[in-house]
Amino acid sequence: IRHVVQTGQFDFFCLTETWLDKNVFEHEISIPGYCLERVDRQNRTGGGVAIYIREGIEYNIRNDLCINDVECIFIEVPKIFMNVPILLSCMYRPPDKGSDYLNDMIDTLTKASSEEKELILCGDLNFNYDLTLDLSSNPIKYIEDLFSLSQLITKPTRVTPTSSKTLDVILPSLQSFYSHSDVVKLTLSDHYLCYTIL
């Protein structure tokens, strides 16, 4: 990951399923030139989210926006582009979580969207973004419509011998700010790398 982040010169690099806990120290996962914000599980049984932020970018951690047990991080970046403050979230939904967890995600996003800032939701929501489904079967499309977000990632992000799914999202509220988005078949895990250019 260190090589990918530094070579790509990312401003922000969001990770889900970090599998970190308090026994993994900051210096073990630090990347020169980047600050790290992370939310770990109590034990290393999966889950966890993290964001690497390029040094020199001013930001504030917004723990107040995460509701209940939703695995997420929010950072607020004041006026990085066109004088618009940004709320960047990295979120993970475990595949075994049902409607209660989805409702908590929606409550979290409702709280964040009420601030009227550019909201960008990134992460692995473990819902297949399949536009052939109706809204009741497509939670990501429901989230898009509810919060006026736009999924920038439309190619498969997880490909196995038996399936091809778009499980990962980059969902901004101002789609016109983003010049290019894509999926790179770089297997740091069993998901491909998604990116967008602001």
Buried (B, 14 or more C-beta within 10 A) or exposed (E): BEEBBBEEEBBBBBBBBBBBBEEBEEEEBEBEEBBBBBBBBEEBEEBBBBBBBBEEBEBEBBEEBBBEEBBBBBBBBEEBEEEBBBBBBBBBBEEEBEEEBBEBBBEBBEBBBEEEBBBBBBBBBBBBBEEEBEEEEBBBBBBBEEBEBBBBBEBBBBBEEEEEBBBBBBBBBBBEBBEEBBBBEEEEBEBBBBBBEB
